[in-house]
Amino acid sequence: MLPMTGVFMYLWLIVGFVCLIKGADFFVEGSSSVARIFKVPSVIIGLTIVAMGTSAPETAVSISAALQGANEIAVSNVVGSNFFNLLVVVGVCALMQPIHITKALVKRDYPYSIGATVLLLVFLVIGKIITGNPTLTRVDGIILLIAFAAYLSVLIRSTLIQIAVGDDEVEIEEVKSRSLPVSIGLIAIGLVGIVIGGDLVVDSATAIARVFGMSNTLIGLTIVAMGTSLPELVTSIVAAKKGEADLALGNVVGSNIFNVLLVLGISSTVRGITVQFDSVIDTVLLIAVNLVVLAIILKKKSSVGRGTGILMIAMYAVYTAYIIARNYGVLPF
């Protein structure tokens, strides 16, 4: 049993995040290489393995939290990550460079992202009505995974059609080829890192929450969510510096869909998740924020600029202030 007091809490939290992020990198590199060896098209690798890899930290943390009974972290990690991705990651990139809005994003991905979040809310409310507490059951988890498979199918099919007609909005992922033994080794190392990192983050975050009187919901929405969203933030900033900020919004929306449907789908299928009513409120707010951002996108039509970026970051600051005030009883709701 690792010591979770004093400075060790923060040390293990940092180590956990490093293990998660590097583990995800190794897993994606190894898995992509294996897929390449077996002649899987690069675009399919990018849409599946690489995309899922960015959600690996959230998956590890949420599954570990569910298994340990830290249910609030399991759900708030996903909700918090989606807030951070949409408002901070996109907001920062918009400050650096205007983000072009694609047709596929508005017509396919964004509505699916909102729909996935609404589905999560429906399941939590039904759980509240039936059991007295917001709950995600194993049946809910299976439905989320089915919805994820449906989205993935639509995504792959529409992308292949776009490629066939020569649509220049499609980005094809470059995949490094390694030998099969090396690829398998990378996958193994990546999985070990992801599992160990998930356990360390949940254990240390729970310890920090107890010391500072923070609820598991608050620490999941803030520290854990920000840490697991680092891959998306770093990737998007690097893309913006290279003049490819257009990738940020699409990547974030895709990641948010993966988080709700895949991460919570797996977590609740492994073990049913019961949370506090705060998670219902946060899910409602996430839907509201998505609708506000969608309205902005529809109004802008072509791109998201610095003014919108500032607004997004300000919205995240207001939300963070709200959940902190709620945690310490400053607000009654």
PAKE-554672 format. One line per 10 residues: number of its first residue (from 1); their letters; for each residue y, x, z of N, C-alpha, C. Coordinates in steps of 0.1 Angstrom, whole numbers. Example, Ala and Ser with C-alpha at 12.3 -4.5 7.8 and 13.67 -1.06 7.14 Angstrom:
<nodes>
1) as) -57/132/78/-45/123/78/-33/132/78; -22/128/71/-11/137/71/0/129/79
</nodes>
This chain:
<nodes>
1) mlpmtgvfmy) -12/9/0/0/0/0/12/9/0; 21/7/-10/33/15/-11/44/11/-1; 51/20/5/62/17/15/73/9/7; 77/-2/13/88/-10/7/99/-13/16; 104/-2/22/115/-2/32/125/9/28; 137/7/33/148/17/30/150/20/16; 151/33/13/154/38/-1/142/36/-10; 130/34/-4/118/33/-12/118/20/-21; 125/10/-15/126/-3/-23/132/-1/-36; 143/6/-36/151/9/-48/144/19/-57
11) lwlivgfvcl) 138/29/-51/131/39/-59/120/32/-67; 112/24/-60/100/18/-67/105/8/-77; 116/1/-75/122/-8/-85/125/-1/-98; 132/11/-96/136/19/-108/123/24/-115; 114/29/-107/101/34/-113/94/23/-120; 94/11/-114/88/-1/-121/94/-4/-134; 107/-4/-135/114/-7/-147/111/3/-158; 111/16/-154/108/27/-163/94/25/-169; 84/22/-160/70/20/-164/69/8/-174; 76/-2/-171/76/-14/-179/81/-11/-193
21) ikgadffveg) 93/-5/-194/100/-2/-207/92/8/-215; 88/19/-209/81/30/-216/67/24/-219; 60/17/-210/47/11/-213/48/2/-225; 58/-6/-226/60/-15/-237/62/-7/-250; 69/4/-250/71/12/-261/58/18/-266; 50/24/-257/38/29/-261/28/19/-266; 28/7/-260/19/-4/-265/23/-8/-279; 36/-10/-281/40/-14/-294/37/-4/-305; 40/9/-302/37/20/-311/22/21/-315; 14/20/-304/-1/21/-306/-6/9/-314
31) sssvarifkv) -2/-3/-310/-7/-15/-316/-2/-16/-331; 10/-12/-333/16/-13/-347/8/-3/-356; 5/9/-350/-2/19/-358/-16/14/-362; -23/8/-352/-36/2/-355/-36/-8/-365; -26/-17/-364/-24/-27/-375/-21/-21/-388; -13/-11/-388/-10/-4/-401/-23/2/-407; -32/8/-398/-44/14/-403/-53/4/-410; -53/-8/-404/-61/-19/-410/-54/-27/-421; -43/-21/-426/-36/-27/-438/-29/-40/-435; -24/-42/-423/-16/-54/-420/-2/-51/-425
41) psviigltiv) 4/-61/-433/18/-59/-438/28/-56/-427; 37/-47/-430/48/-43/-421/55/-55/-415; 59/-65/-424/67/-76/-419/59/-84/-409; 46/-85/-410/38/-93/-400/37/-85/-387; 36/-72/-388/36/-63/-376/50/-65/-368; 61/-65/-376/74/-67/-370/76/-80/-363; 70/-91/-369/72/-104/-364/63/-107/-352; 52/-100/-351/42/-103/-340/42/-92/-330; 36/-81/-333/34/-70/-323/47/-65/-318; 56/-61/-327/69/-55/-322/77/-66/-315
51) amgtsapeta) 78/-78/-320/85/-88/-313/80/-91/-299; 66/-92/-298/60/-95/-285/62/-83/-276; 63/-71/-281/65/-60/-273/78/-60/-265; 89/-66/-271/101/-67/-264/101/-76/-252; 91/-86/-252/89/-95/-241/78/-90/-232; 72/-79/-234/62/-74/-225/66/-72/-211; 79/-66/-208/83/-65/-194/84/-79/-187; 90/-89/-194/90/-102/-188/76/-108/-185; 67/-105/-195/53/-110/-193/47/-104/-181; 48/-91/-180/41/-84/-169/47/-88/-155
61) vsisaalqga) 60/-90/-155/66/-94/-142/63/-108/-138; 63/-117/-148/60/-131/-145/46/-133/-141; 36/-127/-148/22/-128/-145/20/-122/-131; 25/-110/-129/23/-104/-115/29/-113/-104; 41/-119/-107/47/-127/-97/39/-140/-94; 33/-146/-105/25/-158/-104/13/-155/-96; 6/-143/-99/-6/-140/-91/-4/-137/-77; 9/-132/-74/12/-128/-60/18/-140/-52; 20/-151/-59/26/-163/-53/41/-163/-52; 47/-153/-59/62/-152/-60/67/-160/-72
71) neiavsnvvg) 64/-173/-71/66/-182/-83/80/-183/-87; 90/-182/-78/104/-183/-82/108/-171/-91; 102/-159/-89/105/-148/-97/99/-150/-111; 87/-156/-111/80/-158/-124/88/-166/-134; 95/-177/-129/103/-186/-137/117/-181/-139; 123/-177/-128/137/-172/-128/139/-159/-136; 128/-151/-137/129/-139/-145/131/-143/-160; 124/-153/-165/125/-157/-178/138/-164/-181; 142/-173/-172/155/-181/-174/167/-171/-173; 166/-162/-163/177/-152/-162/177/-142/-174
81) snffnllvvv) 166/-138/-179/166/-129/-191/172/-136/-203; 169/-149/-204/174/-157/-215/190/-158/-214; 195/-160/-202/209/-161/-200/215/-147/-204; 209/-136/-199/214/-123/-201/214/-119/-216; 203/-122/-223/201/-120/-237/212/-127/-245; 213/-140/-243/222/-148/-251/237/-144/-249; 241/-143/-236/255/-141/-233/260/-127/-232; 252/-118/-226/256/-104/-225/252/-95/-237; 239/-96/-241/235/-88/-252/243/-91/-265; 243/-104/-268/251/-108/-280/266/-106/-278
91) gvcalmqpih) 271/-109/-266/285/-107/-263/289/-93/-265; 282/-83/-259/285/-69/-261/285/-65/-275; 275/-69/-283/274/-66/-297/285/-71/-305; 289/-84/-301/301/-90/-308/314/-83/-306; 315/-77/-294/327/-69/-291/327/-56/-300; 315/-51/-303/314/-38/-310/316/-41/-325; 311/-52/-330/311/-55/-344/308/-70/-347; 315/-76/-356/312/-90/-359/297/-92/-363; 291/-103/-358/277/-106/-361/276/-117/-371; 269/-113/-382/267/-123/-393/257/-133/-389
101) itkalvkrdy) 259/-146/-392/250/-157/-389/242/-160/-401; 229/-160/-400/220/-163/-411/216/-178/-411; 212/-182/-423/207/-196/-424/195/-199/-416; 185/-190/-416/173/-191/-409/175/-193/-394; 185/-186/-389/188/-187/-374/193/-201/-371; 202/-206/-379/208/-219/-375/198/-231/-378; 190/-230/-389/181/-241/-392/167/-240/-386; 162/-228/-382/149/-226/-377/148/-221/-363; 154/-209/-361/151/-203/-348/159/-209/-336; 172/-211/-338/180/-216/-327/176/-230/-322
111) pysigatvll) 173/-239/-331/168/-252/-327/155/-251/-319; 146/-242/-324/133/-240/-317/135/-234/-303; 145/-225/-302/148/-219/-289/153/-230/-279; 162/-239/-284/167/-250/-275/155/-259/-272; 147/-262/-282/136/-271/-280/126/-266/-270; 123/-253/-270/114/-246/-261/119/-248/-246; 132/-246/-245/139/-247/-231/138/-261/-226; 141/-271/-236/140/-285/-232/125/-288/-228; 116/-283/-235/101/-285/-231/99/-280/-217; 104/-268/-214/102/-262/-201/108/-272/-190
121) lvflvigkii) 120/-277/-193/127/-286/-184/118/-299/-181; 113/-304/-192/105/-316/-191/93/-314/-182; 86/-303/-184/74/-300/-176/78/-298/-161; 89/-291/-158/94/-290/-144/97/-303/-138; 104/-312/-146/108/-325/-140/95/-334/-138; 86/-333/-147/73/-341/-146/66/-336/-133; 66/-323/-131/59/-317/-120/66/-322/-107; 79/-323/-107/87/-328/-96/83/-342/-93; 82/-350/-103/79/-365/-101/65/-366/-95; 55/-359/-101/42/-360/-97/38/-354/-83
131) tgnptltrvd) 43/-342/-81/39/-334/-69/49/-333/-59; 62/-336/-62/73/-335/-53/80/-322/-54; 74/-312/-62/81/-300/-65/80/-296/-80; 91/-290/-85/90/-286/-99/78/-277/-102; 69/-280/-111/57/-273/-113/54/-271/-128; 48/-259/-131/42/-257/-144/27/-256/-142; 19/-265/-147/5/-265/-145/-2/-256/-156; -15/-255/-155/-22/-247/-165/-22/-255/-178; -22/-268/-178/-21/-277/-190/-8/-274/-197; 3/-274/-189/16/-271/-194/16/-257/-201
141) giilliafaa) 10/-247/-194/9/-234/-200/2/-234/-214; -8/-241/-215/-16/-242/-227/-7/-248/-238; 0/-259/-235/9/-265/-244/20/-256/-249; 25/-248/-240/36/-238/-243/30/-228/-253; 18/-223/-251/11/-214/-259/8/-220/-273; 5/-232/-274/3/-239/-287/16/-240/-294; 27/-243/-287/40/-244/-293/44/-230/-298; 40/-219/-291/43/-206/-295/36/-202/-308; 23/-206/-308/15/-203/-320/20/-210/-332; 25/-223/-330/31/-230/-341/44/-224/-346
151) ylsvlirstl) 52/-219/-337/65/-212/-341/61/-199/-348; 52/-192/-343/48/-179/-350/43/-182/-364; 35/-192/-366/30/-196/-379/42/-200/-388; 51/-208/-384/63/-211/-392/71/-199/-395; 73/-190/-385/81/-178/-387/75/-169/-398; 62/-167/-397/55/-158/-407/56/-164/-421; 52/-177/-421/52/-184/-434/66/-183/-441; 76/-187/-434/90/-188/-440/95/-174/-443; 91/-164/-435/95/-150/-438/88/-145/-451; 76/-148/-452/69/-143/-465/74/-150/-477
161) iqiavgddev) 79/-163/-475/85/-170/-487/98/-163/-490; 106/-160/-480/119/-153/-482/117/-140/-489; 107/-132/-485/104/-120/-492/100/-122/-507; 92/-132/-509/87/-135/-523/99/-139/-532; 109/-145/-527/121/-149/-535/132/-139/-535; 129/-128/-528/139/-117/-528/151/-119/-519; 149/-126/-508/160/-129/-498/163/-116/-491; 176/-111/-492/180/-99/-486/183/-100/-471; 182/-112/-465/184/-114/-451/172/-109/-443; 160/-107/-449/148/-103/-442/148/-88/-440
171) eieevksrsl) 146/-85/-427/144/-71/-423/130/-67/-422; 125/-57/-428/111/-53/-428/110/-41/-418; 102/-43/-408/100/-32/-397/93/-20/-403; 99/-8/-400/92/4/-403/81/7/-392; 69/11/-397/59/13/-387/53/27/-389; 52/35/-378/47/48/-379/32/48/-379; 25/56/-387/11/56/-387/6/68/-379; -3/66/-370/-10/76/-362/-25/75/-364; -32/85/-359/-47/84/-360/-52/73/-351; -64/68/-354/-69/57/-346/-71/61/-331
181) pvsigliaig) -77/73/-328/-78/76/-314/-65/77/-307; -55/83/-313/-42/84/-307/-36/70/-305; -37/62/-315/-32/48/-314/-38/40/-302; -51/42/-301/-58/35/-290/-54/41/-276; -52/54/-276/-47/60/-264/-33/55/-260; -24/53/-270/-11/48/-267/-12/34/-262; -21/26/-267/-22/12/-263/-27/12/-248; -37/21/-245/-42/21/-231/-31/26/-221; -24/36/-225/-13/41/-216/-2/30/-214; 1/24/-225/11/13/-225/7/2/-216
191) lvgiviggdl) -5/-3/-217/-10/-14/-208/-10/-10/-194; -14/2/-191/-14/7/-177/1/7/-171; 10/12/-180/24/13/-176/29/-1/-173; 26/-10/-182/31/-24/-181/26/-31/-168; 13/-29/-166/7/-36/-154/12/-30/-141; 13/-16/-140/18/-10/-128/33/-13/-126; 40/-13/-137/55/-16/-136/57/-30/-132; 49/-39/-137/51/-53/-133/49/-55/-118; 38/-49/-112/35/-50/-98/47/-43/-90; 51/-32/-94/62/-25/-86/75/-33/-86
201) vvdsataiar) 78/-38/-98/91/-46/-98/90/-58/-89; 79/-65/-90/78/-77/-81/78/-74/-66; 70/-64/-63/69/-60/-48/83/-55/-43; 89/-46/-51/102/-41/-46/113/-51/-46; 113/-59/-57/124/-70/-58/122/-80/-46; 110/-83/-43/108/-93/-31/112/-86/-18; 110/-73/-16/114/-66/-4/129/-66/-3; 136/-63/-15/151/-63/-15/156/-76/-12; 150/-87/-17/155/-100/-15/154/-104/0; 144/-100/7/142/-103/21/153/-95/29
211) vfgmsntlig) 156/-83/26/166/-75/33/180/-81/32; 184/-85/20/197/-90/18/199/-105/19; 188/-112/23/189/-127/24/190/-133/11; 185/-127/0/185/-133/-13/172/-140/-16; 174/-152/-22/162/-159/-25/154/-152/-37; 141/-154/-38/134/-149/-50/140/-154/-63; 145/-166/-63/152/-172/-75/164/-163/-79; 172/-160/-69/184/-152/-72/181/-138/-77; 172/-131/-71/168/-118/-75/161/-118/-88; 154/-129/-91/147/-130/-104/157/-132/-115
221) ltivamgtsl) 168/-140/-112/178/-143/-122/188/-132/-125; 189/-122/-115/198/-111/-117/192/-98/-119; 187/-91/-108/182/-78/-109/170/-77/-118; 160/-85/-116/148/-85/-124/151/-89/-138; 158/-99/-140/161/-104/-154/169/-93/-162; 179/-87/-155/186/-76/-162/177/-64/-166; 169/-61/-156/160/-49/-158/150/-51/-170; 144/-63/-170/134/-66/-181/141/-69/-194; 154/-71/-194/162/-73/-207/168/-60/-212; 165/-49/-205/171/-36/-210/167/-33/-224
231) pelvtsivaa) 154/-35/-228/150/-32/-242/158/-39/-252; 161/-52/-250/169/-60/-259/183/-54/-260; 189/-51/-248/203/-46/-247/204/-33/-254; 195/-24/-251/196/-10/-257/194/-11/-272; 184/-18/-277/181/-20/-291/193/-26/-299; 199/-36/-293/210/-43/-299/222/-34/-300; 225/-26/-289/237/-18/-289/235/-6/-300; 223/-1/-300/220/10/-310/222/4/-324; 217/-8/-327/218/-15/-340/233/-17/-343; 241/-21/-333/255/-23/-335/263/-10/-339
241) kkgeadlalg) 259/1/-332/265/14/-335/262/18/-349; 250/14/-354/246/18/-368/252/8/-378; 260/-2/-374/265/-11/-383/256/-23/-386; 246/-25/-378/235/-35/-380/236/-45/-369; 247/-49/-364/249/-59/-353/243/-72/-357; 242/-75/-370/236/-88/-375/222/-90/-369; 215/-80/-366/202/-81/-360/202/-87/-346; 213/-85/-339/213/-88/-325/210/-103/-322; 218/-112/-328/216/-126/-325/203/-131/-329; 197/-127/-340/184/-132/-344/173/-126/-334
251) nvvgsnifnv) 174/-113/-331/165/-107/-322/165/-114/-308; 177/-117/-303/179/-124/-290/173/-138/-290; 176/-145/-300/171/-159/-301/155/-159/-302; 150/-150/-310/135/-148/-311/129/-144/-298; 136/-135/-291/131/-130/-278/131/-141/-267; 141/-150/-268/142/-161/-258/131/-171/-261; 128/-173/-274/117/-182/-277/104/-177/-271; 101/-164/-273/89/-157/-269/89/-158/-253; 100/-156/-247/100/-156/-232/95/-169/-226; 101/-180/-232/97/-194/-226/83/-197/-230
261) llvlgisstv) 80/-196/-243/67/-201/-247/55/-192/-245; 57/-179/-247/46/-169/-245/45/-165/-231; 56/-160/-225/56/-154/-211/52/-165/-201; 60/-176/-201/56/-187/-192/43/-194/-195; 40/-194/-208/27/-200/-212/16/-192/-206; 16/-179/-208/5/-171/-202/5/-172/-187; 17/-170/-181/18/-170/-166/13/-183/-160; 17/-194/-165/12/-207/-159/-2/-210/-163; -7/-205/-174/-21/-207/-177/-30/-199/-168; -26/-187/-164/-33/-178/-155/-33/-185/-141
271) rgitvqfdsv) -22/-190/-137/-21/-197/-124/-9/-206/-124; -11/-218/-120/-1/-228/-119/11/-223/-111; 23/-227/-115/35/-222/-109/44/-233/-103; 46/-232/-90/55/-242/-83/68/-235/-79; 79/-241/-82/92/-234/-79/101/-244/-71; 113/-238/-67/123/-246/-61/131/-254/-71; 139/-264/-66/146/-273/-75/158/-265/-82; 162/-254/-76/172/-245/-82/168/-241/-97; 155/-239/-99/150/-235/-112/153/-247/-122; 152/-259/-118/155/-270/-127/170/-270/-131
281) idtvlliavn) 178/-268/-121/193/-267/-123/196/-256/-133; 190/-244/-131/192/-232/-140/187/-235/-154; 176/-242/-155/171/-245/-169/181/-255/-176; 186/-265/-168/196/-274/-174/208/-266/-179; 213/-257/-170/225/-248/-174/222/-240/-186; 209/-235/-187/206/-226/-199/206/-235/-212; 201/-247/-211/202/-256/-222/217/-258/-226; 225/-261/-216/239/-263/-218/246/-251/-225; 243/-239/-220/249/-227/-226/244/-225/-240; 232/-228/-243/226/-227/-256/234/-236/-266
291) lvvlaiilkk) 237/-249/-261/244/-258/-269/258/-254/-272; 264/-248/-261/278/-243/-263/279/-232/-274; 269/-223/-272/269/-212/-282/266/-217/-296; 257/-226/-297/253/-232/-310/266/-239/-316; 273/-246/-308/286/-252/-313/295/-242/-318; 296/-231/-311/305/-220/-315/300/-214/-329; 287/-212/-330/281/-207/-342/284/-216/-354; 282/-229/-352/284/-239/-362/299/-239/-367; 308/-237/-357/322/-238/-360/326/-225/-367; 321/-213/-363/324/-201/-370/318/-200/-384
301) kssvgrgtgi) 306/-206/-385/299/-207/-398/294/-193/-404; 302/-183/-404/298/-170/-410/295/-159/-400; 303/-158/-390/301/-146/-381/306/-149/-367; 301/-141/-357/306/-142/-343/314/-129/-340; 327/-131/-337/335/-120/-335/338/-116/-320; 349/-108/-318/352/-103/-305/356/-114/-295; 364/-124/-300/368/-134/-291/356/-142/-286; 346/-145/-294/334/-151/-289/327/-143/-280; 326/-129/-283/319/-120/-274/325/-120/-260; 339/-120/-259/345/-120/-246/342/-133/-239
311) lmiamyavyt) 342/-145/-246/339/-158/-240/325/-158/-234; 315/-152/-242/301/-151/-238/300/-143/-225; 306/-132/-224/305/-123/-212/312/-130/-200; 323/-137/-203/330/-145/-192/321/-156/-187; 314/-163/-196/304/-173/-192/293/-168/-183; 288/-156/-186/278/-150/-178/283/-146/-164; 295/-141/-164/302/-138/-151/303/-150/-142; 307/-161/-148/309/-174/-141/295/-179/-135; 285/-178/-144/272/-182/-140/266/-174/-128; 268/-161/-130/264/-152/-119/271/-154/-106
321) ayiiarnygv) 284/-157/-106/291/-160/-94/286/-173/-88; 283/-183/-97/277/-196/-92/264/-194/-85; 254/-186/-91/241/-185/-84/242/-177/-71; 251/-167/-71/253/-160/-58/259/-169/-47; 269/-177/-51/275/-186/-41/265/-196/-37; 257/-201/-46/246/-211/-42/236/-205/-33; 232/-192/-35/222/-186/-26/227/-185/-12; 240/-182/-10/245/-180/4/251/-192/10; 249/-204/3/253/-216/9/267/-220/8; 275/-213/-1/289/-216/-3/290/-229/-11
331) lpf) 280/-231/-20/280/-244/-28/268/-252/-23; 270/-266/-23/259/-274/-19/249/-277/-30; 251/-272/-42/241/-275/-53/239/-262/-61
</nodes>
